[in-house]
């Protein structure tokens, strides 16, 4: 198998590419950057985000706050399952370092909403939406280079009409890591839940993980939280899904550029319900290269598949009432795969695929 690793570029070169081409791709040629560096970039971002969303940004509640998390319960049992190899029946998994511009979610009425991350491209977005994206209203401060300011990408959320998305909700500025920074879920009330893993090179590659809830019918955001904040971030990608009135958020956080063994790396989970947030839990304790998850629509069982960055594909689960199992190897012989995916199928089983090249597929049936 031809194993591909996520590319690593010198930070200075990456900054130059982002600054120059960010302006080029947005169709802007301005060489001036009107945003002065704020004295307190955290306070500036908090105020600017609240202004653009129309609601205050709340920090994840104490006692965990932004940096705390639980580990899996010591009495959690190992995830047990029956695995059956089968012929490939669907697409190969996307590799995490390949760009993902659009994520979709289905509303209770069956309609599909799409969240597009990018610039205001008339080939993708219906014009006349009224959402403003310019240098002056960036949510955070970015360094300029050779007089060029960085123009960050945005998220446009709406239904597709005649081949293009007609947005009714808008999130300004996802940061400078734009491979796969966002995910979308819709709860049983029809409310949109958007997760954004905002990593800004100009803030030392700091991660700010946002969770915002909005009404696609009114076009207004109703609530916003900052869920997690970390220092230098090599990569972080969110995943989310709704089951009834609850919404799951899973994300990974890794810093392998300098520390290699930075404390606190791994994959994490938190659940939201109308009563508030549950506790953040670290579900995997080493760097994650690939991650996907799925919820069984009948039982609410959440099954997560992830590929350890150093090799090995693992699966674990969380029941609808919050009971975790511990990660188990999917197959002992799998290592170094560059893509994983999972989707629910009939009778409480799941289809798991691994490898973006020479993809393998299995039917996974959790043991109750």
ROGUGU-70254 format. One record per residue (C-alpha): residue number from 1; residue in one letter; x, y, z. Coordinates in steps of 0.001 Angstrom, whole numbers, plus 500000, padded with zeros to 6 digits. Each point is the difference from the previous one (the first is absolute). Layout:
[pt NUM,A,[X,Y,Z]]
...
//
This chain:
[pt 1,X,[500000,500000,500000]]
[pt 2,X,[501207,503487,499258]]
[pt 3,X,[499816,501681,503407]]
[pt 4,X,[499567,503757,499979]]
[pt 5,X,[500823,502213,502982]]
[pt 6,X,[498544,503433,500647]]
[pt 7,X,[502409,502560,498590]]
[pt 8,X,[501926,502247,502388]]
[pt 9,X,[501177,503380,498743]]
[pt 10,X,[502185,502585,501700]]
[pt 11,X,[497710,502417,501812]]
[pt 12,X,[501456,503065,498320]]
[pt 13,X,[499380,498596,496526]]
[pt 14,X,[496465,498978,500968]]
[pt 15,X,[499261,503507,501306]]
[pt 16,X,[501196,501551,496743]]
[pt 17,X,[497821,497685,497935]]
[pt 18,X,[496954,500718,502134]]
[pt 19,X,[500488,503753,500001]]
[pt 20,X,[500563,500387,496283]]
[pt 21,X,[497596,497416,498654]]
[pt 22,X,[497303,500728,502570]]
[pt 23,X,[499664,503453,498444]]
[pt 24,X,[500301,498628,496461]]
[pt 25,X,[497324,497340,500418]]
[pt 26,X,[497556,502478,501502]]
[pt 27,X,[500361,502233,496933]]
[pt 28,X,[501489,502829,502037]]
[pt 29,X,[503217,501815,499190]]
[pt 30,X,[500250,502331,502966]]
[pt 31,X,[503518,500470,501275]]
[pt 32,X,[499026,501841,503174]]
[pt 33,X,[498816,498239,503140]]
[pt 34,X,[497744,502316,502028]]
[pt 35,X,[499996,497846,503160]]
[pt 36,X,[502507,501179,502604]]
[pt 37,X,[501446,497384,502294]]
[pt 38,X,[497834,499985,503150]]
[pt 39,X,[501543,500322,503426]]
[pt 40,X,[498067,496893,501094]]
[pt 41,X,[499240,497733,497045]]
[pt 42,X,[497790,497683,502107]]
[pt 43,X,[497792,502855,501194]]
[pt 44,X,[499879,501415,496461]]
[pt 45,X,[498922,496666,498534]]
[pt 46,X,[497377,499484,502691]]
[pt 47,X,[498455,503428,499396]]
[pt 48,X,[500181,499738,496207]]
[pt 49,X,[498486,496506,499986]]
[pt 50,X,[497093,501102,502192]]
[pt 51,X,[499420,503016,497765]]
[pt 52,X,[499922,497938,496808]]
[pt 53,X,[497878,497163,501405]]
[pt 54,X,[497589,502305,501806]]
[pt 55,X,[500296,498002,503250]]
[pt 56,X,[502616,499922,502777]]
[pt 57,X,[502608,497241,499916]]
[pt 58,X,[499927,497942,503182]]
[pt 59,X,[502942,497956,501217]]
[pt 60,X,[499419,496325,500696]]
[pt 61,X,[498633,499864,503543]]
[pt 62,X,[502076,499340,503103]]
[pt 63,X,[501422,497910,501500]]
[pt 64,X,[501490,498680,496747]]
[pt 65,X,[499967,503405,498279]]
[pt 66,X,[502077,500264,496817]]
[pt 67,X,[502916,497699,500802]]
[pt 68,X,[498576,497279,502238]]
[pt 69,X,[498813,496556,498990]]
[pt 70,X,[499298,496598,501522]]
[pt 71,X,[501616,496732,499018]]
[pt 72,X,[497931,496940,499115]]
[pt 73,X,[498550,498362,503125]]
[pt 74,X,[502391,497489,501559]]
[pt 75,X,[497228,497388,500089]]
[pt 76,X,[499102,500368,496295]]
[pt 77,X,[500002,496643,498219]]
[pt 78,X,[501862,499272,496780]]
[pt 79,X,[497931,500565,496859]]
[pt 80,X,[498948,496605,498669]]
[pt 81,X,[498695,499383,496521]]
[pt 82,X,[499670,497493,497183]]
[pt 83,X,[501805,501004,496831]]
[pt 84,X,[499221,498551,496579]]
[pt 85,X,[501999,500820,496873]]
[pt 86,X,[497908,500949,496969]]
[pt 87,X,[500279,501431,496496]]
[pt 88,X,[500433,503747,499700]]
[pt 89,X,[496539,501571,499712]]
[pt 90,X,[500714,503709,500281]]
[pt 91,X,[502598,502743,499622]]
[pt 92,X,[503495,499775,501412]]
[pt 93,X,[500632,502097,503111]]
[pt 94,X,[501199,503559,499591]]
[pt 95,X,[503517,500559,501273]]
[pt 96,X,[500021,502533,502835]]
[pt 97,X,[502545,502293,498348]]
[pt 98,X,[497949,500189,496786]]
[pt 99,X,[497757,503061,499828]]
[pt 100,X,[496342,499636,500970]]
[pt 101,X,[497987,503059,498998]]
[pt 102,X,[496445,498767,500672]]
[pt 103,X,[498330,498051,502803]]
[pt 104,X,[496295,499113,500053]]
[pt 105,X,[497312,499271,502603]]
[pt 106,X,[496395,498889,499713]]
[pt 107,X,[497222,501926,501769]]
[pt 108,X,[497024,498289,501707]]
[pt 109,X,[497814,500756,496962]]
[pt 110,X,[502436,498120,497760]]
[pt 111,X,[501500,503062,498329]]
[pt 112,X,[503771,500186,499639]]
[pt 113,X,[502089,502957,501116]]
[pt 114,X,[503548,500573,498827]]
[pt 115,X,[502798,501945,501639]]
[pt 116,X,[502519,501301,497477]]
[pt 117,X,[503386,501214,501250]]
[pt 118,X,[501708,502356,497587]]
[pt 119,X,[499761,503357,498306]]
[pt 120,X,[496799,501532,498603]]
[pt 121,X,[500185,498057,496750]]
[pt 122,X,[496935,500632,497770]]
[pt 123,X,[500453,496524,498538]]
[pt 124,X,[499318,498559,503469]]
[pt 125,X,[497985,502713,501778]]
[pt 126,X,[496828,501741,498785]]
[pt 127,X,[500812,503740,499761]]
[pt 128,X,[498027,502645,501856]]
[pt 129,X,[500133,498318,503416]]
[pt 130,X,[501104,503171,501774]]
[pt 131,X,[502792,498447,502059]]
[pt 132,X,[503060,502256,500071]]
[pt 133,X,[503574,498732,499933]]
[pt 134,X,[502794,502544,499780]]
[pt 135,X,[503314,500962,501594]]
[pt 136,X,[498302,502252,502532]]
[pt 137,X,[497710,497339,501517]]
[pt 138,X,[502414,497117,500540]]
[pt 139,X,[499336,498418,503378]]
[pt 140,X,[503654,499897,500950]]
[pt 141,X,[503298,501634,499252]]
[pt 142,X,[502334,498684,497304]]
[pt 143,X,[503549,500999,499196]]
[pt 144,X,[500613,501604,496635]]
[pt 145,X,[502875,499092,497690]]
[pt 146,X,[501568,502320,497447]]
[pt 147,X,[496967,502243,500397]]
[pt 148,X,[497481,497232,499338]]
[pt 149,X,[497361,499193,502583]]
[pt 150,X,[498580,496509,500454]]
[pt 151,X,[496347,499585,499006]]
[pt 152,X,[498541,497057,501965]]
[pt 153,X,[497310,497672,498697]]
[pt 154,X,[496421,499952,501334]]
[pt 155,X,[497182,497478,500484]]
[pt 156,X,[496736,500400,498061]]
[pt 157,X,[497094,497775,501129]]
[pt 158,X,[496811,499387,498067]]
[pt 159,X,[498062,497773,497625]]
[pt 160,X,[501012,499416,496411]]
[pt 161,X,[497944,501715,497291]]
[pt 162,X,[500666,499359,496313]]
[pt 163,X,[503425,498603,500765]]
[pt 164,X,[501152,502726,502400]]
[pt 165,X,[499699,500554,503749]]
[pt 166,X,[497617,502764,501077]]
[pt 167,X,[501431,500939,503395]]
[pt 168,X,[497884,501047,502968]]
[pt 169,X,[502712,499696,502674]]
[pt 170,X,[503557,501301,499806]]
[pt 171,X,[503123,499567,502124]]
[pt 172,X,[502752,502497,499291]]
[pt 173,X,[503654,498952,500005]]
[pt 174,X,[501016,496396,500709]]
[pt 175,X,[503703,500720,500512]]
[pt 176,X,[502997,499049,497901]]
[pt 177,X,[499745,496177,500149]]
[pt 178,X,[497305,499411,497380]]
[pt 179,X,[500360,496332,499035]]
[pt 180,X,[496979,498792,501986]]
[pt 181,X,[499231,502507,502764]]
[pt 182,X,[496220,499634,500338]]
[pt 183,X,[497159,497535,500478]]
[pt 184,X,[496208,500191,500085]]
[pt 185,X,[497145,498351,501904]]
[pt 186,X,[496264,500771,500273]]
[pt 187,X,[498033,499058,503114]]
[pt 188,X,[496359,498850,500217]]
[pt 189,X,[498796,503610,500282]]
[pt 190,X,[501609,500870,496693]]
[pt 191,X,[502751,502087,501614]]
[pt 192,X,[503383,500099,498279]]
[pt 193,X,[503087,499068,502046]]
[pt 194,X,[503247,501153,498386]]
[pt 195,X,[503421,499016,501345]]
[pt 196,X,[503084,501941,498884]]
[pt 197,X,[503576,499036,500892]]
[pt 198,X,[501588,503420,499565]]
[pt 199,X,[503809,499843,499805]]
[pt 200,X,[501768,503302,499349]]
[pt 201,X,[503670,500031,499007]]
[pt 202,X,[500292,503633,501142]]
[pt 203,X,[498959,498913,503500]]
[pt 204,X,[502756,497402,500235]]
[pt 205,X,[497787,497346,498378]]
[pt 206,X,[497602,500223,502930]]
[pt 207,X,[496806,497921,499832]]
[pt 208,X,[496656,501584,500921]]
[pt 209,X,[497233,497429,499636]]
[pt 210,X,[496592,501667,499517]]
[pt 211,X,[496495,498541,500266]]
[pt 212,X,[497185,502241,498771]]
[pt 213,X,[496263,499320,499761]]
[pt 214,X,[497710,501799,497572]]
[pt 215,X,[496578,499982,498422]]
[pt 216,X,[500221,499574,496203]]
[pt 217,X,[496471,501382,499598]]
[pt 218,X,[500686,503331,501710]]
[pt 219,X,[503655,500164,498966]]
[pt 220,X,[501084,500778,503559]]
[pt 221,X,[502490,498397,502334]]
[pt 222,X,[498459,499289,503397]]
[pt 223,X,[503017,498948,502070]]
[pt 224,X,[503771,499646,499728]]
[pt 225,X,[502651,498274,502094]]
[pt 226,X,[503743,499647,499995]]
[pt 227,X,[500463,496313,500818]]
[pt 228,X,[503754,499450,500018]]
[pt 229,X,[503155,502099,499750]]
[pt 230,X,[503495,498632,499367]]
[pt 231,X,[503431,501304,499182]]
[pt 232,X,[501993,499123,496893]]
[pt 233,X,[497829,497734,497845]]
[pt 234,X,[501227,497767,497209]]
[pt 235,X,[496438,498962,499129]]
[pt 236,X,[496507,499867,501447]]
[pt 237,X,[496860,498789,498215]]
[pt 238,X,[496440,499886,501379]]
[pt 239,X,[497169,497529,499394]]
[pt 240,X,[496418,500340,501240]]
[pt 241,X,[496625,498292,499787]]
[pt 242,X,[496574,500300,501602]]
[pt 243,X,[497849,497251,501487]]
[pt 244,X,[496641,501253,501205]]
[pt 245,X,[500514,503091,502112]]
[pt 246,X,[503673,499213,500650]]
[pt 247,X,[503033,500943,497921]]
[pt 248,X,[503432,498347,500104]]
[pt 249,X,[503229,501851,499270]]
[pt 250,X,[503266,498126,499476]]
[pt 251,X,[503311,501637,499171]]
[pt 252,X,[503685,499177,499996]]
[pt 253,X,[502888,502181,501091]]
[pt 254,X,[503630,499342,499172]]
[pt 255,X,[503280,501877,500343]]
[pt 256,X,[502680,497880,498406]]
[pt 257,X,[502090,502738,498390]]
[pt 258,X,[502387,500632,502893]]
[pt 259,X,[498942,498136,503114]]
[pt 260,X,[499150,496649,498363]]
[pt 261,X,[498604,498951,503382]]
[pt 262,X,[498123,503147,500980]]
[pt 263,X,[497721,499366,502993]]
[pt 264,X,[496268,499860,499401]]
[pt 265,X,[500027,498716,496421]]
[pt 266,X,[497369,497606,498722]]
[pt 267,X,[496287,499957,499146]]
[pt 268,X,[497176,501492,502084]]
[pt 269,X,[496218,499884,500359]]
[pt 270,X,[497302,502174,501516]]
[pt 271,X,[496208,499779,499805]]
[pt 272,X,[497508,502864,499935]]
[pt 273,X,[496316,499815,500902]]
[pt 274,X,[497404,502696,500755]]
[pt 275,X,[501088,499603,503642]]
[pt 276,X,[503562,501034,499160]]
[pt 277,X,[503322,498286,499443]]
[pt 278,X,[501242,496747,501404]]
[pt 279,X,[503635,499610,500958]]
[pt 280,X,[502825,500048,497497]]
[pt 281,X,[501702,496620,499782]]
[pt 282,X,[503264,498989,498384]]
[pt 283,X,[499182,496770,498178]]
[pt 284,X,[503433,499293,498495]]
[pt 285,X,[503318,500950,501571]]
[pt 286,X,[502477,500175,497112]]
[pt 287,X,[500166,501990,496736]]
[pt 288,X,[497168,499192,497610]]
[pt 289,X,[500601,500089,496252]]
[pt 290,X,[496485,499151,498770]]
[pt 291,X,[496596,500022,501698]]
[pt 292,X,[496352,499341,499176]]
[pt 293,X,[496874,499060,501948]]
[pt 294,X,[496379,498977,499527]]
[pt 295,X,[496837,499693,502087]]
[pt 296,X,[497582,497092,499724]]
[pt 297,X,[496648,501711,499292]]
[pt 298,X,[497986,497505,502075]]
[pt 299,X,[502081,499479,503145]]
[pt 300,X,[502020,503211,500044]]
[pt 301,X,[503233,498009,500318]]
[pt 302,X,[502975,502132,498952]]
[pt 303,X,[502882,498053,498439]]
[pt 304,X,[503304,501732,499312]]
[pt 305,X,[502771,498756,497724]]
[pt 306,X,[503409,501633,500064]]
[pt 307,X,[503445,499341,498620]]
[pt 308,X,[502880,500648,502340]]
[pt 309,X,[502544,502276,498353]]
[pt 310,X,[502733,497485,500788]]
[pt 311,X,[497915,497166,498513]]
[pt 312,X,[497092,497810,501014]]
[pt 313,X,[496224,500382,499519]]
[pt 314,X,[497816,500004,503129]]
[pt 315,X,[496272,500021,500735]]
[pt 316,X,[498055,500887,503137]]
[pt 317,X,[496424,500879,500931]]
[pt 318,X,[497707,502063,502186]]
[pt 319,X,[496428,498940,500762]]
[pt 320,X,[497040,502381,499925]]
[pt 321,X,[500083,500105,503815]]
[pt 322,X,[503664,501021,500041]]
[pt 323,X,[501864,496747,500667]]
[pt 324,X,[503397,499801,498333]]
[pt 325,X,[501991,497013,498814]]
[pt 326,X,[503767,500032,499625]]
[pt 327,X,[501718,500067,496579]]
[pt 328,X,[500657,496647,498342]]
[pt 329,X,[502098,499242,496937]]
[pt 330,X,[497816,499566,496948]]
[pt 331,X,[502429,497446,498572]]
[pt 332,X,[503447,499192,501312]]
[pt 333,X,[501579,500062,496532]]
[pt 334,X,[498825,503528,499072]]
[pt 335,X,[502604,502723,500304]]
[pt 336,X,[500940,503215,498258]]
[pt 337,X,[496666,500407,498223]]
[pt 338,X,[499243,503475,498671]]
[pt 339,X,[496227,500191,500302]]
[pt 340,X,[497144,498546,502052]]
[pt 341,X,[496219,500333,499782]]
[pt 342,X,[496931,498529,501682]]
[pt 343,X,[496266,500154,499313]]
[pt 344,X,[496949,498340,501581]]
[pt 345,X,[498164,497252,498193]]
[pt 346,X,[497161,497598,500809]]
[pt 347,X,[499399,498178,503281]]
[pt 348,X,[502367,502103,502089]]
[pt 349,X,[503097,499148,497953]]
[pt 350,X,[502525,502355,498411]]
[pt 351,X,[502007,500052,496784]]
[pt 352,X,[503664,500787,500597]]
[pt 353,X,[502476,500829,497242]]
[pt 354,X,[503739,500513,500349]]
[pt 355,X,[502627,501161,497536]]
[pt 356,X,[499556,502618,497302]]
[pt 357,X,[501884,497709,497613]]
[pt 358,X,[499264,496280,499804]]
[pt 359,X,[497041,500703,502290]]
[pt 360,X,[498734,497188,502207]]
[pt 361,X,[496452,499733,501351]]
[pt 362,X,[498430,498135,502907]]
[pt 363,X,[496642,499598,501662]]
[pt 364,X,[500396,500743,503704]]
[pt 365,X,[497338,498745,502398]]
[pt 366,X,[500444,501184,503599]]
[pt 367,X,[499496,497340,502644]]
[pt 368,X,[497379,501065,502504]]
//
